[in-house]
Amino acid sequence: LIKANCTLIGDFLQLPPISTQSKNERLQKWQNRNYFNVVGIDTVNKAIGSLFVKPLCIQYRMNPAIAAISNELFYSGILKNGSKTVEQTFSDRWVLEQPLVLIDTSDSQPWMNKGPNGQSRCNPHHAMLAASMARHYLEYKRDEKEITIGVVVPYRPQKDLINDILDEALGKHSPQRKRIEVNTVHSFQGGEKDVIICDSVESEGLNTSWSFFDEGSKNNQSAHLMLNVAVTRAKCKFILLANMEYVEQHFKGRHFKDLLDLLKERGAVIPSSALGLGYHTIDEEIEFSRFGEG
């Protein structure tokens, strides 16, 4: 027999691999699971107590204020910050150097529609707001370098809608357009940007009983993983767009509400109508919603 040592590196608080359903019984136990799930070491306490796990507790990506959100909500306080993470900052016109921003869209009464294929969901007002904010951040630099911008969403139709708006506004192949990446949470895993604008999408308009970001929804066990991925993509600023009134009334789980509470306590809270970006009248809503019609 040949003995071999194997080192596996990963994070059970990030999203597992996605796969189609296999009929092979040997493969089924691995589908949509990571190896931590399979061996039963899938919580912080179990990892700390295992002889086979060496936690890598120092993070070098995020401003400490951003890391503290994830540390408190998901990592049980074990994360430490690299010495240079305090330099992950820049000043903008809305909140100066504040790394945590909550944009409350309740005052604008956003509305959800079904996606072009009649499935999933999109939110035209949130899409226009996310696109406008992303365009605004094109103006900024950090250490004389252009900053990187990401827009993270839970649903593909919302991603497509925001991309359409930005393509129309900036030109699909323009250098400025290429500086803004818009994608789903799953696709952003492993990436990082100076600014992350996370659009939670959810609002009135559709009779939905679940949300990707709400672990209280039926059969949704990965909401906290999606939230963790979304937060930890940001280096200097994490900006969350959320209809706070809707979330308080309709979300059943705690993680997203706890995230809102931490952002309210430690960050800047701005009503969407106070951003000065426009797109708040009903006529403009109707005009821009055409981007979601396929």
Sequence and secondary structure as in RCSB ss.txt:
>XXXX:A:sequence
LIKANCTLIGDFLQLPPISTQSKNERLQKWQNRNYFNVVGIDTVNKAIGSLFVKPLCIQYRMNPAIAAISNELFY
SGILKNGSKTVEQTFSDRWVLEQPLVLIDTSDSQPWMNKGPNGQSRCNPHHAMLAASMARHYLEYKRDEKEITIG
VVVPYRPQKDLINDILDEALGKHSPQRKRIEVNTVHSFQGGEKDVIICDSVESEGLNTSWSFFDEGSKNNQSAHL
MLNVAVTRAKCKFILLANMEYVEQHFKGRHFKDLLDLLKERGAVIPSSALGLGYHTIDEEIEFSRFGEG
>XXXX:A:secstr
           TTS        S HHHHTTTT  HHHHHT  SHHHHHH TT     EE SS HHHHHHHHHHTS
TT  EE GGGGG    BTTTBT SEEEEE GGG  B B  TTSSS B HHHHHHHHHHHHHHTT EETTEE  EE
EEESSHHHHHHHHHHHHHHH TT HHHHTEEEEEHHHHTT  EEEEEEE    BTS  S BTTBTTSTT   HHH
HHHHHHTTEEEEEEEEE HHHHHHH  SSHHHHHHHHHHHHSEEEEGGGS     SHHHHHHHGGGGG 
